[in-house]
């Protein structure tokens, strides 16, 4: 049976950049190794959710693994807290949090506080805080991220986000999404907690020092993605494949853990543009002695797209290209290279644009695509697919698909 490598280059897709002669960062980058995979494989383009739908990273990955987000998605929070090893109990409400910057009128200045790289001081200060009988468990994640668990009686995950996901607009007041007393109570308690945090840290010595050296203060917890722990069939039960995950950021580890994958830690896998991508690929190849399916998540392109940095994104893609060189030499393997969504530098956010995909392996019926890029892959024999199609295609190429009919 072939081993499968699913390489997800987060936020890879982009739109034409005038400075690159209307090429995308991927098209402008020198990618001989990705191009080699495309030449020897079958390529296409993919909408991870559907045409015209902007995917979240969480819902996109569920779809890539063959789990319909409309059925299984309960919110981003559970994946975030699972990925940073927080213990979740029945009745807990889980949240994803950015440390952000707001002005005195609570208008959002920066959703990531200038990409603060350590939120541990904030987590330590507020972990264990109790508001109206609800305990807040707070833990630092990668970079500007934190996970929060609300623990107490009478809670509901049916609450809105405090994060407007836009700059220059006022923070949103968290509200109940249904008429239940539990939703109203949860929203009220979370609002109290977030304002308490703001009041206690806006003039905190740590923030004064940040301002003194020209950095933005990290003065508000932008909470979103409330959810309860989802019940999903395991990846092994669904496909009969032993699966592993190699990732730096908590969300992707969390998705993998909830699906029953084993998370393999790699030194230098930071979940940032400085991540040691080559070390991830080497570890993935070594993992084939134990696992049938290895998911490798690579984050940096998304970060640079959100920062509106096409040169940085191009350079990072070239770094990824060098790292994946060993994959084209593997025997009895399927190598799938794609993205969870596009993050155009001009937009600084996710878009509904499709993403390139190529599948390389000895048993793959190849096509005439000569390069790995948005335009080139669109000409491939794989055509235009959705995320939900990926795992059935992989299972078929592995020779494991069940026949439909007699």
Residue pairs with C-beta under 8 A, 6 or more apart in sequence:
1 292
1 332
1 398
1 399
1 400
2 332
2 333
2 334
2 361
2 363
2 397
2 398
2 399
3 288
3 291
3 292
3 293
3 294
3 330
3 332
3 333
3 334
4 241
4 292
4 293
4 294
4 333
4 334
4 336
4 394
4 398
5 284
5 294
5 296
5 327
5 330
5 333
5 334
5 335
5 336
6 64
6 293
6 294
6 295
6 296
6 336
6 338
6 394
7 296
7 298
7 324
7 327
7 335
7 336
7 337
7 338
8 61
8 64
8 252
8 295
8 296
8 297
8 298
8 338
8 339
8 340
9 298
9 301
9 317
9 320
9 337
9 338
9 339
10 57
10 297
10 298
10 299
10 300
10 301
10 302
10 339
10 340
10 341
10 343
11 299
11 301
11 302
11 303
11 304
11 305
11 306
11 339
11 340
11 341
11 342
11 343
11 350
12 26
12 301
12 302
12 317
12 338
12 339
12 342
12 343
12 355
12 356
13 24
13 26
13 339
13 341
13 342
13 343
13 344
13 351
13 353
13 354
13 355
13 356
13 374
14 24
14 25
14 26
14 305
14 310
14 313
14 342
14 343
14 344
14 345
14 353
14 374
15 24
15 342
15 344
15 345
15 346
15 347
15 351
15 353
16 22
16 23
16 24
17 23
17 24
17 25
17 28
17 310
17 345
17 346
19 310
20 27
20 28
20 310
20 314
21 28
24 373
24 374
25 301
25 310
25 313
25 314
25 317
25 345
26 314
26 317
26 356
26 372
26 373
26 374
27 371
27 373
27 374
27 375
27 376
28 314
29 314
29 315
29 317
29 318
29 321
30 318
30 321
31 317
31 318
31 321
31 371
31 372
31 373
32 321
33 321
33 322
33 324
33 325
33 327
33 328
34 320
34 321
34 324
34 337
34 358
34 372
35 370
35 371
35 372
36 328
37 324
37 327
37 328
37 335
37 337
37 358
37 360
37 372
38 358
38 360
38 369
38 370
38 371
38 372
38 376
38 377
38 380
39 366
39 369
39 370
39 371
40 328
40 360
40 364
40 366
41 335
41 358
41 359
41 360
41 361
41 364
41 366
41 367
41 369
42 358
42 359
42 364
42 365
42 366
42 367
42 369
42 380
42 381
42 382
43 356
43 357
43 358
43 359
43 367
43 369
43 372
43 376
43 377
43 379
43 380
43 381
43 382
44 356
44 357
44 377
44 378
44 380
44 381
44 382
44 383
44 384
44 385
45 354
45 355
45 356
45 357
45 374
45 377
45 378
45 380
45 383
45 384
45 385
46 338
46 354
46 355
46 356
46 357
46 384
46 385
46 386
46 387
46 389
46 390
47 53
47 352
47 354
47 355
47 384
47 385
47 386
47 387
48 55
48 59
48 60
48 63
48 64
48 340
48 341
48 355
48 386
48 387
49 55
49 59
49 60
49 63
49 69
49 386
49 387
50 386
51 352
52 352
53 352
54 341
54 349
54 350
54 351
54 352
55 63
55 340
55 341
55 350
55 352
55 387
56 76
56 341
56 350
57 251
57 252
57 302
57 340
57 341
57 350
58 69
58 73
58 76
58 79
58 225
58 251
58 255
59 69
59 73
60 340
60 341
60 387
61 252
61 255
61 340
62 68
62 69
62 72
62 73
62 255
63 69
63 386
63 387
63 388
64 338
64 340
64 387
64 390
64 391
65 235
65 255
65 259
65 295
65 391
66 238
66 239
66 388
66 390
66 391
66 392
67 232
67 259
68 388
72 230
72 232
73 227
73 230
74 157
74 227
74 228
74 229
74 230
75 94
75 157
75 225
75 226
75 227
75 228
76 96
76 224
76 225
76 227
76 251
77 93
77 94
77 95
77 96
77 147
77 148
77 157
77 224
77 225
77 226
77 227
78 88
78 94
78 227
78 228
78 229
78 230
78 254
78 258
79 250
79 251
79 254
79 255
79 258
80 94
80 95
80 96
80 141
80 145
80 147
80 225
80 250
80 251
80 254
81 88
81 94
81 95
81 139
81 147
81 148
81 149
81 254
82 88
82 229
82 250
82 253
82 254
82 255
82 257
82 258
83 141
83 147
83 249
83 250
83 251
83 252
83 253
83 254
83 255
83 257
84 139
84 140
84 141
84 147
84 250
84 253
84 254
86 94
86 137
86 139
86 147
86 149
88 94
88 149
88 229
89 151
90 229
91 151
91 152
91 153
91 155
91 228
92 149
92 150
92 151
92 155
92 228
92 229
93 149
93 150
93 155
93 156
93 157
93 159
93 186
93 226
93 227
93 228
94 147
94 148
94 149
94 150
94 157
94 225
94 226
94 227
94 228
94 229
95 147
95 148
95 149
95 150
95 190
95 223
95 224
95 225
95 226
96 145
96 147
96 223
96 224
96 225
96 251
97 138
97 145
97 146
97 147
97 148
97 221
97 222
97 223
97 224
98 111
98 112
98 113
98 144
98 145
98 146
98 163
98 221
98 222
98 224
99 112
99 113
99 116
99 119
99 122
99 144
99 145
99 146
99 218
99 220
99 221
99 222
100 108
100 109
100 110
100 111
100 112
100 113
100 144
100 163
100 218
100 219
100 220
100 221
100 222
101 108
101 109
101 110
101 113
101 114
101 216
101 217
101 218
101 219
101 220
102 108
102 109
102 171
102 198
102 219
102 220
103 109
105 170
106 170
106 171
106 198
106 220
107 168
107 169
107 170
107 171
108 164
108 166
108 167
108 168
108 169
108 170
108 171
108 222
109 167
109 216
110 167
110 216
111 163
111 165
111 167
111 222
112 143
112 144
113 144
113 216
113 217
113 218
113 219
114 215
114 216
115 143
115 144
115 303
115 307
116 143
116 144
116 215
116 216
116 218
117 143
117 144
117 272
118 140
119 140
119 141
119 143
119 144
119 145
119 146
119 218
120 140
121 206
122 138
122 140
122 146
122 197
122 201
122 218
122 221
123 138
123 139
123 140
123 146
125 200
125 201
126 136
126 138
126 197
127 136
127 137
127 138
127 139
128 135
128 136
128 137
128 138
129 135
129 136
129 138
129 193
129 196
130 136
131 189
131 192
131 193
131 196
132 185
132 188
132 189
132 192
133 152
133 153
134 150
134 151
134 152
134 155
134 186
134 189
135 150
135 151
135 152
136 148
136 149
136 150
136 151
136 193
137 148
137 149
137 151
138 146
138 147
138 148
139 146
139 147
140 146
141 147
141 249
141 250
142 248
142 249
142 250
142 270
142 271
142 272
143 271
143 272
144 218
145 249
145 250
146 221
147 250
148 221
148 223
150 186
150 189
150 190
152 189
154 181
154 182
154 185
154 186
155 182
155 185
155 186
156 176
156 178
156 180
156 182
156 183
156 185
156 186
157 186
157 226
157 227
157 228
158 176
158 177
158 178
158 180
158 182
158 183
158 186
158 226
159 174
159 175
159 176
159 177
159 183
159 186
159 187
159 190
159 226
160 172
160 174
160 175
160 176
160 177
160 187
161 172
161 174
161 223
161 224
161 225
161 226
162 171
162 172
162 173
162 174
162 190
162 191
162 194
162 221
162 222
162 223
162 224
163 171
163 172
163 222
163 223
163 224
164 170
164 171
164 172
165 224
165 349
171 220
171 222
173 191
174 187
174 190
174 191
174 194
174 223
175 187
176 183
176 184
176 186
176 187
177 183
186 226
190 223
194 220
194 221
194 223
197 220
197 221
198 219
198 220
198 221
201 207
201 218
201 219
202 217
202 219
204 219
206 218
207 217
207 218
207 219
208 217
210 216
210 217
210 218
211 217
229 258
230 258
232 258
232 259
234 259
234 260
235 241
235 243
235 259
235 260
235 261
235 293
236 242
236 243
236 260
237 260
239 293
239 391
239 395
239 400
240 400
241 292
241 293
242 262
242 290
242 291
242 292
242 293
243 256
243 259
243 260
243 261
243 262
243 291
243 292
243 293
243 294
243 295
244 256
244 261
244 262
244 263
244 264
244 284
244 287
244 290
244 291
244 293
244 294
244 295
245 252
245 253
245 256
245 257
245 261
245 262
245 263
245 264
245 294
245 295
245 297
246 263
246 264
246 266
246 269
246 280
246 283
246 284
246 287
246 294
246 295
246 296
246 297
247 253
247 256
247 263
247 269
247 271
247 295
247 296
247 297
247 299
248 266
248 269
248 270
248 271
248 272
248 275
248 297
248 299
249 271
249 297
249 299
250 271
252 297
252 299
253 263
256 263
256 295
257 263
261 295
262 291
264 283
264 287
266 276
266 279
266 280
266 283
267 276
267 279
268 275
268 276
268 279
269 275
269 276
269 279
269 280
270 276
271 299
272 299
272 300
272 303
273 299
273 300
273 303
273 304
273 312
273 316
274 300
275 298
275 299
275 300
277 298
277 300
277 319
277 320
277 323
278 322
278 323
280 296
280 298
280 323
281 296
281 323
281 324
281 326
281 327
282 326
284 294
284 296
285 326
285 327
285 330
287 294
288 294
288 333
298 320
300 316
300 319
300 320
301 313
301 316
301 317
301 320
301 339
301 343
302 343
304 310
304 312
304 313
304 316
304 345
305 313
305 342
305 343
305 344
305 345
305 348
306 343
306 348
306 349
307 348
308 345
308 346
308 348
309 345
310 345
313 345
324 337
327 333
327 335
327 360
328 335
328 360
331 362
332 362
333 361
334 359
334 360
334 361
334 363
334 364
334 394
334 397
334 398
335 359
335 360
335 361
336 357
336 358
336 359
336 360
336 390
336 394
337 357
337 358
337 360
337 372
338 355
338 356
338 357
338 358
338 390
339 355
339 356
340 355
341 350
341 351
341 355
342 350
342 351
342 352
342 353
342 354
342 355
343 349
343 350
343 351
344 351
344 353
353 374
354 374
354 378
354 384
355 374
356 372
356 373
356 374
356 376
356 377
356 378
357 377
357 382
357 385
357 390
358 369
358 372
358 377
358 380
359 382
359 393
359 394
359 397
361 397
363 397
363 399
364 397
365 381
367 380
367 381
367 382
368 379
368 380
369 376
369 377
369 379
369 380
370 376
378 384
382 393
385 393
392 401
395 401
